[in-house]
Amino acid sequence: MQSNPLGHKVDLAERAYRIRRNALKMGEVQGQGYIGQALDIADVLAVSYFHAMRYRPEDPAWEERDRFLLSNGHYAIALYAALIEAGIIPEEELETYGSDGSRLPMSGMASYTPGMEMSGGSLGLGLTIAVGMCLGLRRKSSAARVYTLFSDGELDEGSVWEAIMSAGHWKLDNLIGIVDVNNQQADGPSTQVLAFEPLVDKLEAFGWFVQRVDGNDLDAVVAAFDAARNHAAQKPRMIVCDTRMGCGVPFLEAREKNHFIRVDAHEWQLALEALEAGRTQ
């Protein structure tokens, strides 16, 4: 991959496109879903699963795997889309999304879904679980890393800041946090519900190596992941990703933003067509 960086970028762009497509198809099955978030985080998931992480699709429980914790369980539709693209979940299961007996419930459940490392219905727990995992992996002298995705709305939770403080104290250099800053949560714009800026300064004060990037710029996300993995200091790493709700589907990007973007029945196909049009440009 290093000998052909342009080819690698094209591959990641295609992976991100497929993750978005898979998410839209799942949303169409139920007529609903957290599509705005799935579209905004697709680039980060593409880099996570197809550039940064070590795993075996045929053996999701492989002991030496890197772990990906989805703290914001309502983003499950996005992670399923990535797990399908990674070959961990068969593509035909896409049609079962949210149905009775499906391994793809609307909120992430570790007991149901291969590759799902934690159940994420209650927000604010991903980083706390990650701290425990990282300490356990350290005791085993494992080279595995724990990647943890959480949302800017979760910054309202005290448990998140306890985990941030703990990770800094224990110098958990096997922890890479990813916070999706799309400035949306159930009660309104995240920065208005409870101000969290200056976020980078706060995280650095807790002893983290921090980068802030455009989470929908693949080059920037790749560079941030590489810098996080290669950082020499013994400290946890955080990537703050500023993203756009609905990214990749212009009419959803332009729609009045809310936590649960409205998509009418006739618009699912229009969204797929818009996504395909952007792919060919």
C-alpha positions in Angstrom: 0.0 0.0 0.0 2.8 2.4 0.7 4.2 1.9 -2.8 0.9 3.0 -4.3 -0.7 5.7 -2.1 -3.0 7.0 -4.8 -4.3 3.5 -5.4 -4.8 3.1 -1.7 -6.7 6.3 -1.5 -9.0 5.2 -4.4 -9.6 1.9 -2.6 -10.6 3.7 0.7 -12.9 6.1 -1.2 -14.6 3.0 -2.7 -14.8 1.4 0.7 -16.4 4.5 2.2 -18.9 4.7 -0.7 -19.9 1.0 -0.1 -20.3 1.6 3.6 -22.6 4.5 2.8 -24.5 2.4 0.3 -24.9 -0.5 2.7 -26.3 1.9 5.4 -28.8 3.4 3.0 -30.0 0.0 1.9 -30.5 -1.0 5.6 -32.3 2.2 6.3 -34.6 1.5 3.4 -35.5 -1.9 4.8 -37.0 -0.3 7.9 -37.8 3.1 6.4 -35.8 4.7 9.2 -32.4 4.7 10.9 -29.6 7.1 12.0 -28.6 7.7 8.4 -27.2 11.2 8.9 -24.7 9.8 11.4 -23.9 6.7 9.2 -23.1 8.9 6.2 -21.0 11.3 8.3 -18.8 8.6 9.9 -18.3 6.4 6.8 -14.9 7.8 6.0 -13.6 7.2 9.5 -14.9 3.6 9.4 -13.3 3.0 6.0 -9.9 4.1 7.4 -10.4 2.1 10.6 -11.2 -1.2 8.9 -9.3 -1.0 5.7 -6.1 0.9 6.7 -5.5 0.9 10.4 -6.9 -2.2 12.2 -5.7 -5.7 12.5 -8.5 -8.4 12.4 -9.5 -11.6 10.7 -12.9 -11.6 9.0 -13.3 -15.3 9.4 -12.4 -15.2 13.1 -14.0 -12.1 14.7 -12.9 -13.3 18.2 -9.2 -13.7 17.2 -7.3 -12.9 20.4 -4.7 -10.6 18.8 -7.3 -8.5 16.9 -7.6 -4.8 17.4 -10.9 -4.0 19.1 -13.4 -1.4 17.8 -15.8 -0.2 20.4 -19.0 1.6 19.3 -19.9 3.6 22.3 -22.7 5.4 20.5 -24.9 2.4 20.0 -27.4 4.2 17.7 -24.6 4.4 15.1 -24.9 0.6 14.8 -26.3 0.9 11.2 -23.0 2.5 10.2 -20.8 -0.2 11.9 -22.9 -3.0 10.4 -22.3 -1.4 7.0 -18.6 -1.5 7.7 -18.7 -5.1 9.1 -20.5 -6.2 5.9 -17.9 -4.5 3.7 -15.1 -6.1 5.8 -16.6 -9.6 5.2 -17.3 -10.2 8.9 -21.1 -10.2 8.3 -22.6 -11.7 5.1 -24.0 -9.1 2.8 -27.3 -10.9 2.5 -28.0 -10.2 6.2 -28.4 -6.5 5.2 -32.0 -7.2 4.3 -32.7 -8.3 7.9 -31.8 -5.0 9.6 -34.0 -4.3 12.6 -36.2 -7.3 12.0 -37.2 -9.9 14.6 -34.4 -12.5 15.0 -31.9 -10.4 13.1 -28.3 -10.2 14.1 -28.5 -6.6 13.2 -30.7 -4.8 15.8 -31.1 -1.1 15.6 -28.9 -0.5 18.6 -25.6 -2.3 18.8 -25.6 -5.5 20.9 -22.4 -7.5 21.4 -24.3 -10.7 22.1 -26.0 -10.7 18.7 -23.5 -9.4 16.1 -20.1 -10.8 15.0 -17.5 -8.0 15.3 -19.6 -6.0 17.8 -17.3 -5.6 20.8 -19.8 -3.9 23.2 -23.5 -3.2 23.6 -24.0 0.6 23.3 -27.6 1.4 24.2 -26.6 3.6 27.2 -24.3 6.4 26.1 -21.1 7.4 27.7 -19.7 3.9 28.4 -17.4 3.2 25.5 -14.3 4.9 26.9 -14.8 3.4 30.3 -14.9 -0.1 28.8 -12.0 0.8 26.6 -9.9 1.7 29.7 -10.5 -1.7 31.2 -9.8 -3.5 28.0 -6.5 -1.6 27.5 -5.4 -2.4 31.0 -6.2 -6.0 30.5 -4.4 -6.2 27.1 -1.4 -4.5 28.7 -1.3 -7.2 31.5 -1.2 -9.8 28.8 1.6 -8.0 26.9 -0.7 -7.9 23.9 0.1 -5.6 20.9 -3.6 -5.1 20.2 -5.1 -1.6 20.2 -8.6 -0.5 21.3 -10.3 2.0 19.0 -13.3 3.7 20.5 -15.8 5.8 18.6 -18.1 8.1 20.6 -20.2 11.1 19.8 -19.8 14.8 20.8 -23.1 14.4 22.7 -21.5 11.9 25.0 -19.2 14.6 26.2 -22.1 15.6 28.4 -21.6 12.4 30.4 -19.4 12.5 33.5 -18.3 8.9 32.9 -16.6 10.0 29.7 -14.4 12.5 31.5 -13.6 10.0 34.3 -12.4 7.7 31.5 -10.4 10.4 29.9 -8.7 11.2 33.2 -8.1 7.5 33.9 -6.6 6.8 30.5 -4.2 9.7 30.9 -3.2 8.6 34.4 -2.5 5.0 33.2 -0.8 6.3 30.1 -2.8 3.9 27.9 -0.9 4.2 24.6 -2.9 1.2 23.2 -6.1 3.4 23.3 -7.2 5.4 20.3 -10.3 7.4 20.9 -12.4 8.9 18.0 -15.0 11.5 18.8 -17.5 12.4 16.0 -18.2 16.1 16.3 -21.2 16.6 14.0 -22.8 19.1 16.5 -26.0 17.2 16.8 -27.7 15.3 19.6 -31.3 14.5 20.6 -31.8 17.8 22.4 -30.3 20.1 19.7 -26.8 21.3 18.7 -24.3 19.7 21.0 -22.3 22.9 21.6 -25.5 24.6 22.8 -26.8 21.8 24.9 -23.5 21.7 26.9 -20.5 23.6 25.7 -17.3 21.4 25.4 -14.9 23.7 23.6 -11.9 24.1 23.6 -12.0 20.4 23.3 -8.4 19.8 22.1 -7.0 21.9 24.9 -9.1 20.0 27.5 -8.0 16.6 26.2 -4.4 17.6 26.1 -4.6 18.8 29.7 -5.7 15.3 30.7 -2.5 13.9 29.1 -3.7 12.8 25.7 -2.0 13.1 22.3 -4.8 14.9 20.3 -5.4 15.7 16.7 -8.4 17.5 15.1 -9.2 16.8 11.5 -12.0 17.0 8.9 -13.5 13.6 9.4 -14.8 13.6 5.8 -11.3 14.2 4.3 -9.8 10.7 3.7 -6.3 12.0 3.4 -6.6 13.9 6.7 -8.1 10.9 8.5 -5.5 8.5 7.2 -2.7 10.9 8.4 -4.3 11.2 11.8 -4.7 7.5 12.3 -1.0 7.0 11.2 0.2 9.7 13.6 -1.9 8.2 16.4 -0.5 4.7 15.9 3.1 5.9 15.5 3.2 8.5 18.3 6.2 7.7 20.5 5.0 9.1 23.8 3.3 6.7 26.3 -0.1 8.4 26.4 -3.6 7.7 25.0 -4.4 9.2 21.6 -7.6 11.0 20.5 -8.7 12.0 17.0 -11.4 14.7 17.0 -13.3 14.4 13.7 -15.4 17.2 12.5 -18.0 15.7 10.2 -21.1 16.6 8.2 -24.4 14.9 8.8 -25.6 13.2 5.6 -22.2 13.5 3.9 -22.2 12.1 0.4 -25.9 12.7 -0.3 -26.2 16.5 -1.0 -30.0 16.8 -0.3 -29.6 15.2 3.1 -26.5 17.4 3.9 -28.6 20.4 3.1 -31.7 19.3 5.1 -32.4 20.9 8.4 -30.2 19.0 10.8 -31.6 17.0 13.7 -30.6 13.9 15.5 -32.8 11.6 13.4 -32.9 12.9 9.8 -36.2 12.4 8.1 -36.1 10.4 4.9 -39.4 9.9 3.1 -40.2 6.6 1.4 -39.5 7.9 -2.1 -36.2 9.4 -1.1 -34.2 6.3 -0.3 -33.7 5.5 -4.0 -33.0 9.2 -4.7 -30.3 9.1 -1.9 -28.7 6.0 -3.5 -28.7 7.7 -6.9 -27.1 10.8 -5.4 -24.5 8.8 -3.7 -23.7 7.0 -7.0 -23.5 10.3 -8.9 -21.0 11.6 -6.4 -18.9 8.4 -6.7 -18.4 9.0 -10.5 -17.5 12.6 -10.3 
